[in-house]
């Protein structure tokens, strides 16, 4: 404990501290103007500009009673942030694994001027999991919209409504949320689009000691190796093992397996598919004062209900040199070998053999970073030059532009623009990919994400 003044009674084993008080126990840190406590019971009472920090959660209030040993306490007139939500209330009862706020309010917006919020008689918070409001009312623009018996929002993963546009779905509105189901976690997404109508996806996952099980049902949107979007209806079981260190080499190994039924909307092809992947990555080795090396590889086997089979082997290596604290350069090589074929487009992989030289400079300020990349494809026997720049237009607006120029054919092949804007409760993302030699392939992606409370309503 530290403070401007500390008085300690050695007989009663009590203390009194005043001025810039800071006391800690485990992962809990208390700051206040005044604090009294007992060394025997570890009970403390703090008052005046009280702040309690536990892990990544911070709450402020006017009066706190707290046991540094049991982590149980109560704070009056509290306000704090739990995940994306600002929560305030008359009082919060603090306990390991669950906090309860009475006469409470929560919002993802600016808490002083929220565009919308939920008020409740009681809010139960399970840290890093969920918040549940009881006798909950939703307010928009200061007007009460609806009152429900209970309202649950997840604190992990994406949740809430969003609007957007892409080349596959057209304009769409989407709602996503996640919540715990016993030892499992359920994530769902519902989308209504002008082109593809109504679609939904549900992912049920369970984390075990060293692996993750997932059951994926419904329509997912995936990108191929070139960044092209595909809509896939899938009903799959997925198993992903954590990366494991090999005992006999400075290498990490990762293993995945996926199996189920897939339907690709772009081609109409529907067939079972099973896949196994093994990836390896080495440590980064220092070869000199300013020279580092690393490598990686992937082995992939796919089998399809059509009778087709495919094996993909990939390898890569890179030399990187930090030229200064602002600049770095790298020389890399990647090669892909493919045997067999796939009936789908979304997982199509072509053989390649590419060497690249790249340079990146970090500016800071308006222009955050810029880079250049020169690559040579040994199979196509073509050289490509890539340029990119990232800018901060305002503290809440970022812009990036990238381009590719085929030096061999003397053609500008691609120019991409990306803008991200965050304004209180709303995040807007804009990506426009253009292909000057094939304008019909240009595609636009726009998302308007309401940083929402999410909901799983129980009556």
C-alpha positions as CSV (number, residue, x, y, z in Angstrom):
1,X,0.0,0.0,0.0
2,X,1.1,3.6,-0.7
3,X,-0.4,6.9,0.3
4,X,0.5,10.4,1.3
5,X,-0.2,9.5,4.9
6,X,-0.6,6.0,6.5
7,X,-1.4,5.3,10.2
8,X,-1.1,1.8,11.5
9,X,-2.4,0.4,14.9
10,X,-0.1,-2.5,15.7
11,X,-2.3,-3.8,18.5
12,X,-5.6,-3.7,16.6
13,X,-3.8,-4.5,13.3
14,X,-5.8,-1.8,11.5
15,X,-4.7,1.0,9.3
16,X,-5.9,4.3,8.0
17,X,-4.5,5.9,4.8
18,X,-5.2,9.4,3.2
19,X,-4.2,11.1,0.0
20,X,-3.4,9.2,-3.3
21,X,-4.1,5.8,-1.7
22,X,-3.2,2.7,-3.7
23,X,-3.7,-0.8,-2.3
24,X,-3.4,-4.1,-4.1
25,X,-4.1,-7.8,-3.5
26,X,-3.7,-10.4,-6.3
27,X,-5.0,-8.9,-9.5
28,X,-7.1,-6.2,-7.7
29,X,-5.9,-2.7,-7.4
30,X,-7.8,0.0,-5.4
31,X,-7.1,3.7,-5.6
32,X,-9.0,6.3,-3.5
33,X,-8.7,9.5,-1.4
34,X,-9.2,7.6,1.9
35,X,-9.0,4.0,3.0
36,X,-9.4,2.1,6.2
37,X,-8.7,-1.6,6.6
38,X,-7.9,-4.6,8.8
39,X,-4.7,-6.7,8.3
40,X,-6.5,-9.7,9.9
41,X,-9.7,-9.8,7.8
42,X,-8.2,-8.1,4.7
43,X,-11.4,-6.0,4.7
44,X,-11.0,-2.5,3.4
45,X,-13.3,0.5,3.0
46,X,-12.4,3.1,0.4
47,X,-14.0,6.5,-0.2
48,X,-13.6,9.5,-2.4
49,X,-12.8,9.0,-6.1
50,X,-12.6,5.2,-5.8
51,X,-11.3,3.1,-8.6
52,X,-11.2,-0.7,-8.6
53,X,-9.2,-2.5,-11.3
54,X,-9.5,-6.3,-11.7
55,X,-7.7,-7.7,-14.7
56,X,-9.0,-5.8,-17.7
57,X,-12.1,-4.4,-15.9
58,X,-12.1,-1.0,-14.2
59,X,-15.0,0.4,-12.1
60,X,-15.2,3.8,-10.4
61,X,-17.5,4.9,-7.5
62,X,-17.9,6.9,-4.4
63,X,-17.6,4.2,-1.7
64,X,-16.2,0.7,-1.8
65,X,-16.1,-2.1,0.8
66,X,-13.9,-5.0,-0.4
67,X,-12.1,-8.1,0.8
68,X,-8.7,-8.4,-0.8
69,X,-8.6,-12.1,0.1
70,X,-12.0,-13.3,-1.1
71,X,-12.5,-10.7,-3.9
72,X,-16.0,-10.0,-2.6
73,X,-17.2,-6.4,-2.2
74,X,-19.7,-3.7,-2.9
75,X,-19.3,-0.3,-4.7
76,X,-21.8,2.6,-4.5
77,X,-22.6,4.9,-7.5
78,X,-20.5,2.8,-9.8
79,X,-19.6,3.2,-13.5
80,X,-17.3,0.8,-15.4
81,X,-16.6,-0.9,-18.7
82,X,-17.2,-4.6,-19.4
83,X,-16.0,-5.6,-22.8
84,X,-17.7,-3.2,-25.3
85,X,-20.3,-2.0,-22.8
86,X,-20.3,0.9,-20.4
87,X,-22.3,-0.1,-17.3
88,X,-23.4,2.2,-14.5
89,X,-25.7,1.8,-11.5
90,X,-26.7,2.6,-8.0
91,X,-24.4,-0.2,-6.7
92,X,-22.5,-3.2,-7.8
93,X,-22.1,-6.4,-5.8
94,X,-18.7,-7.9,-6.7
95,X,-17.8,-11.6,-6.5
96,X,-15.5,-14.0,-8.3
97,X,-17.2,-15.1,-11.6
98,X,-20.2,-12.8,-11.3
99,X,-21.0,-9.1,-10.6
100,X,-24.5,-7.8,-10.0
101,X,-25.4,-4.1,-10.7
102,X,-28.7,-2.7,-9.2
103,X,-30.7,0.1,-10.8
104,X,-28.4,-0.1,-13.8
105,X,-27.8,1.2,-17.3
106,X,-25.6,-0.2,-20.1
107,X,-24.7,1.1,-23.5
108,X,-21.9,0.7,-26.1
109,X,-22.1,4.4,-26.9
110,X,-20.7,7.5,-25.3
111,X,-22.0,7.0,-21.7
112,X,-22.6,10.8,-21.3
113,X,-24.7,11.1,-24.5
114,X,-25.8,7.6,-25.5
115,X,-27.8,7.3,-28.7
116,X,-29.4,4.2,-27.2
117,X,-29.1,2.3,-24.0
118,X,-30.7,-0.4,-21.8
119,X,-31.9,0.3,-18.3
120,X,-32.7,-2.4,-15.8
121,X,-33.6,-3.2,-12.2
122,X,-30.6,-5.5,-12.2
123,X,-27.8,-6.5,-14.5
124,X,-25.8,-9.7,-13.9
125,X,-22.3,-9.7,-15.5
126,X,-20.3,-12.8,-16.1
127,X,-16.8,-11.3,-16.9
128,X,-15.7,-12.1,-20.5
129,X,-18.9,-14.0,-21.1
130,X,-22.2,-12.2,-21.0
131,X,-24.4,-9.6,-19.4
132,X,-28.1,-10.2,-18.5
133,X,-30.5,-7.3,-17.7
134,X,-33.7,-8.0,-15.8
135,X,-36.8,-5.9,-16.2
136,X,-34.9,-4.3,-19.1
137,X,-36.0,-1.3,-21.2
138,X,-34.5,-0.3,-24.5
139,X,-34.2,3.5,-25.0
140,X,-33.4,5.1,-28.4
141,X,-32.9,8.8,-28.6
142,X,-34.3,9.2,-25.1
143,X,-37.5,7.4,-26.0
144,X,-38.4,4.0,-24.4
145,X,-39.0,1.5,-27.2
146,X,-39.6,-1.8,-25.5
147,X,-39.5,-3.4,-22.1
148,X,-38.6,-7.1,-21.7
149,X,-38.4,-9.5,-18.7
150,X,-34.7,-10.2,-19.5
151,X,-32.1,-9.3,-22.1
152,X,-28.7,-11.1,-22.6
153,X,-25.7,-9.8,-24.5
154,X,-22.5,-11.6,-25.2
155,X,-19.2,-9.9,-24.4
156,X,-17.1,-12.0,-26.8
157,X,-17.3,-12.1,-30.6
158,X,-19.2,-9.9,-32.9
159,X,-22.8,-9.1,-31.9
160,X,-25.5,-6.8,-33.0
161,X,-27.0,-5.5,-36.2
162,X,-25.2,-4.4,-39.3
163,X,-25.9,-3.2,-42.8
164,X,-23.9,-3.7,-45.9
165,X,-23.4,-4.4,-49.6
166,X,-21.3,-6.8,-51.5
167,X,-21.2,-8.3,-55.0
168,X,-22.7,-11.6,-53.9
169,X,-25.6,-10.6,-51.7
170,X,-26.3,-7.1,-52.9
171,X,-27.6,-4.8,-50.1
172,X,-28.2,-6.7,-46.8
173,X,-29.1,-6.3,-43.2
174,X,-27.6,-8.8,-40.7
175,X,-27.9,-9.7,-37.0
176,X,-25.2,-11.6,-35.1
177,X,-24.8,-12.7,-31.5
178,X,-23.1,-15.3,-29.3
179,X,-23.7,-16.8,-25.9
180,X,-22.6,-19.7,-23.7
181,X,-24.5,-23.0,-23.7
182,X,-23.1,-24.9,-20.8
183,X,-19.5,-25.7,-21.6
184,X,-20.1,-24.8,-25.3
185,X,-20.4,-21.5,-27.0
186,X,-23.1,-20.7,-29.6
187,X,-22.6,-18.1,-32.3
188,X,-25.4,-17.3,-34.8
189,X,-25.8,-14.9,-37.8
190,X,-29.0,-14.1,-39.7
191,X,-28.8,-12.1,-43.0
192,X,-31.6,-10.7,-45.3
193,X,-30.2,-9.7,-48.7
194,X,-31.7,-8.3,-51.9
195,X,-30.0,-10.9,-54.1
196,X,-29.6,-14.0,-51.9
197,X,-32.7,-13.5,-49.8
198,X,-32.7,-15.0,-46.2
199,X,-29.7,-17.0,-44.9
200,X,-28.4,-18.0,-41.5
201,X,-25.4,-19.7,-39.9
202,X,-24.9,-21.2,-36.5
203,X,-21.6,-22.3,-35.0
204,X,-21.5,-24.3,-31.9
205,X,-18.0,-24.7,-30.4
206,X,-16.3,-26.3,-27.4
207,X,-12.8,-25.6,-26.2
208,X,-11.0,-28.6,-24.7
209,X,-7.5,-28.8,-23.2
210,X,-5.6,-28.5,-26.5
211,X,-8.2,-28.4,-29.2
212,X,-11.4,-26.8,-30.4
213,X,-14.5,-28.6,-31.7
214,X,-16.9,-26.8,-33.9
215,X,-20.2,-27.7,-35.6
216,X,-20.9,-25.2,-38.4
217,X,-24.4,-25.2,-39.9
218,X,-25.8,-22.9,-42.6
219,X,-24.4,-20.4,-45.0
220,X,-20.9,-19.0,-44.6
221,X,-19.0,-16.5,-46.7
222,X,-15.4,-17.4,-47.5
223,X,-12.6,-16.0,-49.6
224,X,-10.4,-17.9,-52.0
225,X,-6.6,-17.4,-52.2
226,X,-7.2,-14.3,-54.4
227,X,-9.6,-12.7,-52.0
228,X,-12.7,-13.5,-54.1
229,X,-15.9,-14.0,-52.0
230,X,-18.0,-17.2,-52.2
231,X,-21.2,-18.1,-50.5
232,X,-21.1,-21.7,-49.2
233,X,-23.9,-23.7,-47.6
234,X,-22.1,-26.1,-45.2
235,X,-23.0,-28.6,-42.6
236,X,-19.6,-29.6,-41.1
237,X,-17.7,-30.9,-38.1
238,X,-14.4,-29.1,-37.5
239,X,-11.5,-30.0,-35.2
240,X,-8.6,-27.7,-34.6
241,X,-5.6,-28.5,-32.4
242,X,-3.5,-25.8,-30.7
243,X,0.0,-25.4,-32.1
244,X,2.4,-27.8,-30.4
245,X,6.1,-27.4,-30.0
246,X,8.1,-30.3,-31.3
247,X,10.5,-31.6,-28.7
248,X,13.3,-32.4,-31.2
249,X,13.3,-29.1,-33.3
250,X,12.5,-25.4,-33.0
251,X,9.3,-26.0,-34.9
252,X,5.6,-25.5,-34.0
253,X,3.1,-28.0,-35.5
254,X,-0.7,-27.3,-36.1
255,X,-3.2,-29.9,-37.2
256,X,-6.8,-29.4,-38.4
257,X,-9.6,-31.6,-39.8
258,X,-12.9,-30.7,-41.5
259,X,-15.6,-32.9,-42.8
260,X,-19.2,-32.5,-44.0
261,X,-21.5,-31.4,-46.8
262,X,-20.7,-28.3,-48.9
263,X,-22.7,-26.5,-51.5
264,X,-21.2,-23.7,-53.6
265,X,-23.8,-21.2,-54.7
266,X,-21.7,-19.8,-57.6
267,X,-21.5,-23.2,-59.4
268,X,-24.4,-25.1,-57.8
269,X,-21.9,-28.0,-57.0
270,X,-22.9,-29.9,-53.8
271,X,-20.9,-32.8,-52.5
272,X,-19.4,-34.1,-49.3
273,X,-15.8,-33.0,-48.6
274,X,-13.2,-34.1,-46.0
275,X,-10.0,-32.3,-45.4
276,X,-6.9,-32.6,-43.3
277,X,-4.2,-30.0,-42.8
278,X,-0.8,-29.9,-41.0
279,X,1.2,-26.7,-40.8
280,X,4.7,-26.1,-39.5
281,X,6.4,-22.8,-38.6
282,X,10.0,-22.4,-37.4
283,X,11.3,-19.9,-34.9
284,X,12.8,-16.7,-36.2
285,X,16.6,-17.1,-36.2
286,X,19.1,-14.3,-35.8
287,X,21.7,-14.6,-38.6
288,X,23.4,-11.3,-37.9
289,X,22.9,-8.0,-36.1
290,X,20.2,-7.0,-38.5
291,X,19.3,-10.2,-40.3
292,X,16.6,-12.7,-39.3
293,X,15.3,-15.9,-41.0
294,X,12.1,-17.9,-40.7
295,X,10.3,-20.7,-42.7
296,X,7.0,-22.5,-42.8
297,X,5.2,-25.2,-44.6
298,X,1.7,-26.8,-45.1
299,X,0.5,-30.2,-46.2
300,X,-3.2,-30.6,-47.2
301,X,-5.2,-33.5,-48.3
302,X,-8.8,-33.2,-49.6
303,X,-11.3,-35.9,-50.7
304,X,-14.7,-35.2,-52.3
305,X,-17.9,-37.1,-52.8
306,X,-17.4,-36.8,-56.6
307,X,-14.5,-39.2,-56.2
308,X,-11.8,-36.5,-56.8
309,X,-8.9,-36.2,-54.5
310,X,-6.2,-33.5,-54.1
311,X,-2.9,-33.0,-52.3
312,X,-1.4,-29.6,-51.7
313,X,2.2,-29.0,-50.5
314,X,3.4,-25.5,-49.7
315,X,6.7,-24.2,-48.5
316,X,8.0,-20.7,-47.7
317,X,11.1,-19.0,-46.3
318,X,12.0,-15.4,-45.6
319,X,15.0,-13.2,-44.7
320,X,14.1,-10.0,-42.9
321,X,16.3,-7.0,-42.0
322,X,15.1,-4.2,-39.8
323,X,17.0,-1.3,-41.4
324,X,15.9,1.1,-38.6
325,X,13.1,1.6,-36.1
326,X,11.0,2.9,-39.0
327,X,12.1,0.7,-42.0
328,X,12.4,-2.9,-42.8
329,X,13.2,-5.1,-45.9
330,X,12.6,-8.7,-46.6
331,X,13.4,-11.3,-49.3
332,X,11.1,-14.3,-49.4
333,X,10.2,-17.3,-51.5
334,X,7.0,-19.4,-51.6
335,X,6.2,-22.5,-53.6
336,X,3.0,-24.5,-54.0
337,X,2.7,-28.0,-55.6
338,X,-0.8,-29.4,-56.4
339,X,-1.7,-33.0,-57.3
340,X,-5.3,-33.8,-58.2
341,X,-8.2,-31.5,-58.5
342,X,-11.2,-30.0,-56.7
343,X,-14.8,-29.7,-58.0
344,X,-15.2,-26.3,-56.3
345,X,-14.0,-22.8,-57.0
346,X,-13.8,-21.5,-53.4
347,X,-10.9,-23.9,-52.5
348,X,-9.1,-23.8,-55.9
349,X,-5.3,-23.6,-55.5
350,X,-2.9,-23.3,-58.4
351,X,0.8,-24.3,-58.5
352,X,3.1,-21.3,-58.0
353,X,6.8,-20.5,-57.5
354,X,7.3,-16.9,-56.4
355,X,10.3,-14.9,-55.1
356,X,9.6,-11.4,-53.6
357,X,11.6,-8.4,-52.4
358,X,9.7,-6.0,-50.2
359,X,10.3,-2.7,-48.3
360,X,8.2,-1.0,-45.6
361,X,8.5,2.4,-44.0
362,X,6.6,3.6,-40.9
363,X,6.0,7.3,-41.0
364,X,3.4,7.9,-38.3
365,X,1.2,11.0,-38.5
366,X,-1.0,11.5,-41.5
367,X,0.8,8.9,-43.6
368,X,1.1,5.9,-41.3
369,X,3.1,3.6,-43.5
370,X,4.1,2.9,-47.1
371,X,5.6,-0.1,-48.8
372,X,6.7,-1.6,-52.1
373,X,6.9,-5.2,-53.3
374,X,8.7,-6.7,-56.3
375,X,7.9,-10.3,-57.1
376,X,8.8,-12.8,-59.9
377,X,6.7,-15.8,-60.7
378,X,9.0,-18.6,-62.1
379,X,6.0,-20.6,-63.6
380,X,4.3,-17.7,-65.3
381,X,7.7,-16.0,-66.0
382,X,6.2,-12.6,-65.0
383,X,7.3,-9.8,-62.8
384,X,4.9,-7.8,-60.6
385,X,5.3,-4.5,-58.7
386,X,3.1,-3.8,-55.8
387,X,2.7,-0.5,-53.9
388,X,0.7,0.3,-50.8
389,X,0.1,3.3,-48.5
390,X,-1.9,3.6,-45.2
391,X,-3.1,7.0,-44.0
392,X,-4.9,8.4,-40.9
393,X,-7.3,11.0,-42.2
394,X,-8.7,11.8,-38.7
395,X,-8.4,10.0,-35.4
396,X,-11.4,7.9,-36.3
397,X,-10.9,7.5,-40.1
398,X,-8.2,5.4,-41.8
399,X,-7.6,5.0,-45.5
400,X,-5.4,2.5,-47.4
401,X,-4.6,2.2,-51.1
402,X,-2.8,-0.7,-52.8
403,X,-2.0,-1.4,-56.4
404,X,-0.3,-4.1,-58.6
405,X,1.4,-3.5,-61.9
406,X,2.5,-6.3,-64.2
407,X,6.0,-5.3,-65.4
408,X,6.2,-8.0,-68.0
409,X,2.9,-7.1,-69.8
410,X,3.1,-3.4,-68.8
411,X,-0.4,-3.5,-67.4
412,X,-2.0,-2.1,-64.2
413,X,-3.8,-5.3,-63.0
414,X,-5.4,-4.2,-59.7
415,X,-6.1,-1.1,-57.5
416,X,-7.8,-1.5,-54.1
417,X,-9.2,1.1,-51.7
418,X,-10.2,0.6,-48.1
419,X,-11.7,3.1,-45.7
420,X,-12.6,2.5,-42.0
421,X,-14.6,5.0,-40.0
422,X,-15.6,4.7,-36.3
423,X,-18.0,7.2,-34.8
424,X,-19.3,6.4,-31.3
425,X,-21.7,3.5,-31.7
426,X,-21.2,3.0,-35.4
427,X,-18.3,1.5,-37.5
428,X,-18.3,1.9,-41.3
429,X,-16.0,-0.2,-43.5
430,X,-15.6,0.2,-47.2
431,X,-13.5,-1.9,-49.6
432,X,-13.4,-1.4,-53.4
433,X,-11.4,-3.7,-55.5
434,X,-10.8,-2.7,-59.1
435,X,-9.3,-4.6,-62.0
436,X,-8.5,-2.1,-64.9
437,X,-8.0,-5.0,-67.4
438,X,-11.3,-6.6,-66.4
439,X,-13.7,-4.0,-65.1
440,X,-16.6,-6.5,-64.9
441,X,-14.7,-8.2,-62.0
442,X,-14.7,-5.0,-59.9
443,X,-16.4,-5.6,-56.6
444,X,-17.5,-3.4,-53.7
445,X,-17.9,-4.3,-50.0
446,X,-19.6,-1.9,-47.6
447,X,-20.5,-2.6,-43.9
448,X,-22.2,-0.4,-41.4
449,X,-21.8,-2.1,-38.0
450,X,-23.8,-0.9,-35.0
451,X,-21.7,-1.6,-32.0
452,X,-24.7,-3.1,-30.4
453,X,-25.7,-4.8,-27.2
454,X,-26.7,-8.0,-29.0
455,X,-29.6,-10.0,-27.6
456,X,-30.9,-13.3,-26.6
457,X,-34.4,-12.5,-25.3
458,X,-36.0,-14.8,-22.6
459,X,-39.6,-14.4,-21.6
